[in-house]
Amino acid sequence: MFEDYFAKKREELGLDRADKLREIQTTLDAWYPGQARAKQLHQGVLRIITPSSTVASEIRLRQVELISHHDLVDVRLAISIQNLN
């Protein structure tokens, strides 16, 4: 009973987002080493930044793969072209 309560509260507060962002970053690093960063996952939007318009286009083409690989339900992608610093 308490496990269910805490799991629900954890989900409501979004405490799993940091773990999910690390997993997504691992995938991005495998696909585009040092060229993309998973910046934020909030209110159904995954924000990714990259300094390269080519990488941004490739991520857009692979967004279904990325989203399904990480079991992201009702999440859309927002990609910005900017420095990673």
C-alpha positions as CSV (number, residue, x, y, z in Angstrom):
1,M,0.0,0.0,0.0
2,F,2.7,2.5,1.0
3,E,4.8,1.5,-2.1
4,D,1.8,2.4,-4.4
5,Y,1.3,5.7,-2.6
6,F,5.0,6.7,-2.9
7,A,5.2,5.6,-6.5
8,K,2.2,7.7,-7.3
9,K,3.5,10.7,-5.5
10,R,6.9,10.3,-7.1
11,E,5.3,10.3,-10.5
12,E,3.1,13.3,-9.7
13,L,6.1,15.3,-8.6
14,G,8.2,14.2,-11.6
15,L,11.0,12.8,-9.5
16,D,11.8,10.1,-12.1
17,R,12.5,12.8,-14.8
18,A,16.2,13.1,-13.8
19,D,16.7,9.3,-14.2
20,K,14.9,9.4,-17.5
21,L,17.0,12.3,-18.7
22,R,20.2,10.4,-17.9
23,E,18.9,7.5,-19.9
24,I,18.0,9.7,-22.9
25,Q,21.4,11.4,-22.7
26,T,23.1,8.0,-22.8
27,T,21.3,7.2,-26.0
28,L,22.1,10.6,-27.5
29,D,25.8,10.2,-26.6
30,A,25.7,6.8,-28.4
31,W,24.1,8.3,-31.5
32,Y,25.8,11.7,-31.6
33,P,28.8,11.7,-29.2
34,G,29.2,15.2,-27.6
35,Q,26.8,16.8,-30.1
36,A,23.4,16.8,-28.3
37,R,22.2,17.3,-24.8
38,A,18.9,16.2,-23.3
39,K,18.2,19.4,-21.4
40,Q,14.7,19.1,-19.9
41,L,11.7,16.7,-19.6
42,H,8.8,18.6,-18.3
43,Q,5.0,18.6,-19.0
44,G,5.2,16.2,-21.8
45,V,8.0,18.0,-23.7
46,L,11.5,16.6,-24.1
47,R,13.9,19.5,-24.8
48,I,17.1,18.7,-26.6
49,I,19.9,21.1,-27.6
50,T,22.5,20.8,-30.3
51,P,24.9,23.2,-32.0
52,S,24.4,21.4,-35.3
53,S,21.4,21.8,-37.6
54,T,22.3,18.5,-39.2
55,V,22.2,16.7,-35.9
56,A,18.9,18.4,-35.1
57,S,17.4,17.1,-38.4
58,E,18.7,13.6,-37.7
59,I,17.2,13.6,-34.2
60,R,13.9,14.7,-35.6
61,L,14.1,11.8,-38.0
62,R,14.8,9.4,-35.2
63,Q,12.4,10.9,-32.6
64,V,9.9,8.0,-32.8
65,E,12.8,5.6,-32.1
66,L,14.0,7.7,-29.2
67,I,10.6,8.1,-27.7
68,S,9.6,4.4,-28.0
69,H,13.0,3.2,-26.8
70,H,12.6,5.1,-23.5
71,D,8.8,4.4,-23.1
72,L,7.9,8.0,-23.1
73,V,4.1,8.3,-23.3
74,D,2.6,11.4,-24.7
75,V,5.9,13.2,-25.0
76,R,6.8,15.5,-27.9
77,L,10.3,16.7,-28.9
78,A,11.5,20.3,-29.0
79,I,15.0,20.7,-30.5
80,S,16.9,23.9,-30.2
81,I,20.1,24.8,-32.0
82,Q,22.5,26.4,-29.6
83,N,25.8,25.9,-27.9
84,L,26.1,23.0,-25.4
85,N,27.9,25.2,-22.8
